[in-house]
Amino acid sequence: MKRSLKMIFIFSLYTLMCSGVLAIAIRESTRQPIGLLVVSMALTPALVAIFGGLPVNFLEEKFKMKLGNNSSAREEVNRS
């Protein structure tokens, strides 16, 4: 429970911070690259997770398991 509260707090803080930066960038008198800012905000958590130790191919095992289950189900259907 402690971990989930920490994750909710960090996510809320990050969302609030991104909203504030976006609001400041929109109100500036000079033109700002808003699209670039939004893309960088979206990719920052993924890059932090990868640099923090998340393997890049973390979905590969789940994909292989799902693919293996589907192929075995097809084999059973073909045998009948």
ZADO-1210 file (C-alpha; in nm, 4 decimals, padded with zeros to 6 digits):
<atoms>
<atom x="00.0000" y="00.0000" z="00.0000" code="MET" pos="1"/>
<atom x="00.2865" y="00.2327" z="00.0797" code="LYS" pos="2"/>
<atom x="00.4341" y="00.1762" z="-00.2660" code="ARG" pos="3"/>
<atom x="00.1071" y="00.2517" z="-00.4455" code="SER" pos="4"/>
<atom x="00.0638" y="00.5763" z="-00.2507" code="LEU" pos="5"/>
<atom x="00.4165" y="00.6770" z="-00.3463" code="LYS" pos="6"/>
<atom x="00.3470" y="00.6022" z="-00.7142" code="MET" pos="7"/>
<atom x="00.0223" y="00.8020" z="-00.7058" code="ILE" pos="8"/>
<atom x="00.2002" y="01.0933" z="-00.5389" code="PHE" pos="9"/>
<atom x="00.4856" y="01.0946" z="-00.7915" code="ILE" pos="10"/>
<atom x="00.2468" y="01.0647" z="-01.0862" code="PHE" pos="11"/>
<atom x="00.0319" y="01.3502" z="-00.9531" code="SER" pos="12"/>
<atom x="00.3361" y="01.5673" z="-00.8910" code="LEU" pos="13"/>
<atom x="00.4739" y="01.4995" z="-01.2399" code="TYR" pos="14"/>
<atom x="00.1364" y="01.5737" z="-01.4025" code="THR" pos="15"/>
<atom x="00.1023" y="01.8965" z="-01.2044" code="LEU" pos="16"/>
<atom x="00.4553" y="02.0009" z="-01.2972" code="MET" pos="17"/>
<atom x="00.3990" y="01.9289" z="-01.6683" code="CYS" pos="18"/>
<atom x="00.0711" y="02.1219" z="-01.6649" code="SER" pos="19"/>
<atom x="00.2419" y="02.4191" z="-01.5035" code="GLY" pos="20"/>
<atom x="00.5257" y="02.4213" z="-01.7542" code="VAL" pos="21"/>
<atom x="00.2789" y="02.3919" z="-02.0414" code="LEU" pos="22"/>
<atom x="00.0680" y="02.6799" z="-01.9047" code="ALA" pos="23"/>
<atom x="00.3775" y="02.8981" z="-01.8672" code="ILE" pos="24"/>
<atom x="00.4938" y="02.8142" z="-02.2201" code="ALA" pos="25"/>
<atom x="00.1549" y="02.9025" z="-02.3689" code="ILE" pos="26"/>
<atom x="00.1437" y="03.2408" z="-02.1897" code="ARG" pos="27"/>
<atom x="00.4925" y="03.3471" z="-02.3044" code="GLU" pos="28"/>
<atom x="00.5056" y="03.6377" z="-02.5470" code="SER" pos="29"/>
<atom x="00.7561" y="03.4599" z="-02.7747" code="THR" pos="30"/>
<atom x="00.6509" y="03.1515" z="-02.9701" code="ARG" pos="31"/>
<atom x="00.7417" y="02.8269" z="-02.7986" code="GLN" pos="32"/>
<atom x="00.7652" y="02.4798" z="-02.9591" code="PRO" pos="33"/>
<atom x="00.4634" y="02.3393" z="-02.7695" code="ILE" pos="34"/>
<atom x="00.4642" y="02.0125" z="-02.9649" code="GLY" pos="35"/>
<atom x="00.8267" y="01.9450" z="-02.8755" code="LEU" pos="36"/>
<atom x="00.7518" y="02.0229" z="-02.5137" code="LEU" pos="37"/>
<atom x="00.4577" y="01.7789" z="-02.5046" code="VAL" pos="38"/>
<atom x="00.6615" y="01.4998" z="-02.6682" code="VAL" pos="39"/>
<atom x="00.9463" y="01.5482" z="-02.4236" code="SER" pos="40"/>
<atom x="00.6992" y="01.5375" z="-02.1321" code="MET" pos="41"/>
<atom x="00.5538" y="01.2109" z="-02.2624" code="ALA" pos="42"/>
<atom x="00.8903" y="01.0419" z="-02.3218" code="LEU" pos="43"/>
<atom x="01.0650" y="01.1514" z="-02.0023" code="THR" pos="44"/>
<atom x="00.9096" y="00.8823" z="-01.7736" code="PRO" pos="45"/>
<atom x="00.9953" y="00.6072" z="-02.0224" code="ALA" pos="46"/>
<atom x="01.3553" y="00.7238" z="-02.0541" code="LEU" pos="47"/>
<atom x="01.3935" y="00.7536" z="-01.6777" code="VAL" pos="48"/>
<atom x="01.2589" y="00.3987" z="-01.6353" code="ALA" pos="49"/>
<atom x="01.4985" y="00.2591" z="-01.8972" code="ILE" pos="50"/>
<atom x="01.7985" y="00.4395" z="-01.7477" code="PHE" pos="51"/>
<atom x="01.6823" y="00.3258" z="-01.4042" code="GLY" pos="52"/>
<atom x="01.7168" y="-00.0399" z="-01.4999" code="GLY" pos="53"/>
<atom x="01.4012" y="-00.1394" z="-01.6866" code="LEU" pos="54"/>
<atom x="01.5073" y="-00.3791" z="-01.9623" code="PRO" pos="55"/>
<atom x="01.4209" y="-00.2538" z="-02.3086" code="VAL" pos="56"/>
<atom x="01.2702" y="-00.5910" z="-02.4066" code="ASN" pos="57"/>
<atom x="01.0613" y="-00.6355" z="-02.0892" code="PHE" pos="58"/>
<atom x="00.7523" y="-00.7332" z="-02.2910" code="LEU" pos="59"/>
<atom x="00.9318" y="-01.0033" z="-02.4904" code="GLU" pos="60"/>
<atom x="00.8671" y="-01.2853" z="-02.2422" code="GLU" pos="61"/>
<atom x="00.4968" y="-01.2032" z="-02.2141" code="LYS" pos="62"/>
<atom x="00.4727" y="-01.1869" z="-02.5924" code="PHE" pos="63"/>
<atom x="00.6433" y="-01.5268" z="-02.6300" code="LYS" pos="64"/>
<atom x="00.4155" y="-01.6781" z="-02.3656" code="MET" pos="65"/>
<atom x="00.1077" y="-01.5406" z="-02.5395" code="LYS" pos="66"/>
<atom x="00.2351" y="-01.6544" z="-02.8780" code="LEU" pos="67"/>
<atom x="00.3107" y="-01.9999" z="-02.7365" code="GLY" pos="68"/>
<atom x="-00.0379" y="-02.0297" z="-02.5887" code="ASN" pos="69"/>
<atom x="-00.1993" y="-01.9257" z="-02.9152" code="ASN" pos="70"/>
<atom x="00.0078" y="-02.1685" z="-03.1215" code="SER" pos="71"/>
<atom x="-00.0725" y="-02.4592" z="-02.8888" code="SER" pos="72"/>
<atom x="-00.4417" y="-02.3751" z="-02.9091" code="ALA" pos="73"/>
<atom x="-00.4202" y="-02.3713" z="-03.2889" code="ARG" pos="74"/>
<atom x="-00.2422" y="-02.7061" z="-03.2885" code="GLU" pos="75"/>
<atom x="-00.5183" y="-02.8579" z="-03.0774" code="GLU" pos="76"/>
<atom x="-00.7816" y="-02.7264" z="-03.3169" code="VAL" pos="77"/>
<atom x="-00.5878" y="-02.8616" z="-03.6158" code="ASN" pos="78"/>
<atom x="-00.5524" y="-03.2076" z="-03.4538" code="ARG" pos="79"/>
<atom x="-00.9300" y="-03.2400" z="-03.4112" code="SER" pos="80"/>
</atoms>
